[in-house]
Amino acid sequence: MSDAPPDLVKFHVDLPNHWWHKGESLWAKSLGNNLYRIENVPFCAYGLNYGDVVLATPDAQELKPEVRSVVERSGHQTLRLSFCDKLTNDQQRVIIAALESMGGELERANAQFVCIDIPPHAGYASICDFLVEQETLGLLDYETREQRVSGSFDDKQHS
């Protein structure tokens, strides 16, 4: 693929019970021995963050490696927010600028959904407090991306 970042590969996270997507592909740097460092912000998978090192093996030789477990945490944390429909682009930009000024690094999925990577040196609690204020004003909804189901990156148990 010509638009692939140099020295990065794609791996997959299976999410059969997720409300939005049934799986997610992420960019990663291969570290050898089926270990990969996540190089972008996960939008759907819970319990994964930018910079985490994961163990991933393919279900078949022709398939992308599938994440099996987290081997090492990076210290980054991830939040996802959804802007309300009434918010203009200019109003969104004001909120995004405030989040970036607090150390958050944002990645958009689309006009409504944004993920926030919070590096270890940034103020996670301050960013959450700010988002609670914005949520109270009815401007957005947000959620943390901690693991929901033990042993899974999905948002609920297998049915």
C-alpha positions in Angstrom: 0.0 0.0 0.0 1.5 3.3 -1.1 0.1 5.4 1.7 1.5 3.2 4.5 3.8 5.0 6.9 7.4 3.7 6.6 8.3 0.8 8.9 4.7 0.5 10.2 2.3 -2.5 9.8 -1.4 -3.0 10.5 -2.7 -5.3 13.1 -6.3 -6.1 14.1 -8.4 -6.0 17.2 -11.5 -8.1 17.1 -14.6 -6.4 18.6 -17.6 -8.7 17.9 -19.9 -7.1 20.5 -18.9 -3.4 20.0 -21.8 -1.0 19.3 -20.0 0.9 16.5 -17.5 -1.4 14.7 -16.9 -5.2 14.9 -13.1 -4.7 14.6 -10.4 -2.1 14.4 -7.1 -2.0 12.5 -4.3 0.0 14.0 -0.8 1.1 12.9 2.0 -0.5 14.8 5.8 -0.8 14.8 6.9 -4.4 14.8 9.3 -5.1 17.6 9.9 -8.7 16.7 8.7 -11.9 18.4 5.0 -11.0 17.7 5.3 -7.8 19.7 4.0 -4.5 18.3 4.0 -0.9 19.6 0.7 0.9 18.8 1.4 4.0 16.7 -2.0 5.6 16.5 -4.9 6.3 18.8 -7.5 3.4 19.1 -11.0 4.7 18.4 -13.1 1.6 19.3 -10.9 -0.8 21.3 -11.1 -0.5 25.1 -7.9 -1.0 27.2 -5.5 -0.1 24.4 -3.6 3.2 24.2 -1.0 4.9 21.9 2.4 3.5 22.6 1.3 0.3 24.4 3.2 -2.8 23.4 1.0 -5.7 22.5 1.3 -9.4 21.7 -0.4 -10.1 18.3 -0.5 -13.2 16.2 -2.5 -14.0 13.0 -5.3 -16.5 13.1 -4.1 -17.6 9.6 -0.9 -16.8 7.7 -2.7 -14.5 5.2 -4.4 -12.5 8.0 -3.2 -9.4 9.9 -1.9 -10.2 13.4 -4.7 -10.1 16.0 -4.1 -8.5 19.4 -3.9 -11.1 22.2 -2.7 -9.1 25.2 -1.0 -6.0 26.4 2.6 -6.7 27.3 3.6 -3.2 28.4 1.6 -0.1 29.1 2.9 3.2 27.7 1.4 5.5 30.3 -0.8 7.2 27.7 -4.6 7.3 28.3 -7.4 7.6 25.8 -10.7 9.4 25.8 -13.4 9.5 23.1 -15.8 12.3 22.7 -18.8 12.9 20.6 -19.8 16.4 19.8 -23.6 17.2 19.9 -25.2 17.9 16.5 -25.9 21.5 17.3 -22.2 22.4 17.7 -20.7 24.4 14.8 -17.2 23.7 13.5 -16.1 26.9 15.1 -17.5 25.8 18.5 -15.8 22.5 18.1 -12.5 24.2 17.3 -12.7 26.2 20.6 -13.1 23.0 22.6 -10.4 21.2 20.6 -8.0 24.1 21.2 -8.7 24.0 24.9 -8.0 20.2 25.0 -4.7 20.7 23.1 -3.6 23.5 25.4 -4.0 21.0 28.3 -1.7 18.5 26.5 -4.3 16.3 24.7 -3.5 15.2 21.2 -6.6 14.7 19.1 -7.5 12.5 16.2 -10.8 12.7 14.4 -12.8 9.7 13.2 -15.4 11.9 11.6 -17.2 15.2 12.1 -18.7 14.0 15.4 -16.2 11.6 17.0 -12.8 12.5 18.3 -10.3 10.5 20.3 -7.9 12.2 22.7 -4.5 10.7 23.4 -3.3 12.0 26.8 0.5 11.5 27.2 1.8 10.7 30.6 3.0 14.3 31.2 -0.4 15.8 30.4 -3.1 16.5 33.0 -5.6 13.6 32.6 -7.7 14.8 35.6 -7.8 18.4 34.2 -8.9 17.2 30.8 -11.6 15.0 32.3 -12.8 17.9 34.5 -13.0 20.1 31.4 -14.9 17.4 29.5 -17.4 17.0 32.4 -18.1 20.8 32.2 -18.6 20.6 28.5 -20.9 17.5 28.9 -22.9 19.4 31.6 -23.4 22.2 29.1 -24.8 19.7 26.6 -22.0 20.3 24.1 -20.6 16.7 24.0 -20.5 13.3 25.5 -17.3 11.6 26.5 -16.0 8.3 27.8 -12.9 6.8 29.1 -11.3 4.0 27.2 -10.3 1.7 30.1 -10.8 -2.1 29.7 -14.5 -3.0 30.0 -14.3 -6.8 29.9 -11.5 -8.8 31.4 -9.4 -10.5 28.7 -11.1 -8.5 25.9 -10.8 -5.2 24.2 -14.6 -5.1 23.4 -17.2 -3.1 25.3 -19.3 -6.0 26.5 -19.2 -9.7 27.1 -19.7 -12.2 24.3 -23.4 -13.0 24.1 
